[in-house]
């Protein structure tokens, strides 16, 4: 499926896929750390 005059293969190279996967992994790790910190503060009554 093409739109805007470019193909998916031109826009999405294997290198770009690896960069995206790494960025998603880092974002997931950050989100997990934030969620863990939120759980810890909630367990202490919400006041950090």
N, C-alpha and C positions, 0 to 999 in steps of 0.2 A: 504494500500500500504506500503510494507516494503522495506527498503533499508539499506545496511550496517549491517544487522543482528540485528536490533532493531526495535521494534514496536513503533508506535506513542504513545500508551498509556504508555509505559515504559519511554519514553523520556519526555512526556508532561503531568505532573501531575496537578491536580486542584490547588495545591499550586503554581506551576510554572506559571500556567495561571494567577493567581491573581497577582503574582509578575510582570509578563509581562504587565498586564493591568495597574498596578500602574506606572510602568516605562513609558509606553506610555502616560499615563495621565500627568505625570510630564513633559515629553518631549513636549507634546502639549501645556502645560501652558507656558513653556519657549519660545517656538516658537511664541506663541501669544504675549508674552511680548516683544520679539525682534521685531516682526512685528509692534507692536504698537509704540515702540520707533522709528523705522525707519520711520513710517508715521509722527510722531511728528517732527523729524529732517527734513524730506523732506518738511513739511509745513513751516518750518522756513528758507527755502532756502538751506537746505542741510548741513549747518554748525552748528555743535552742540556747 
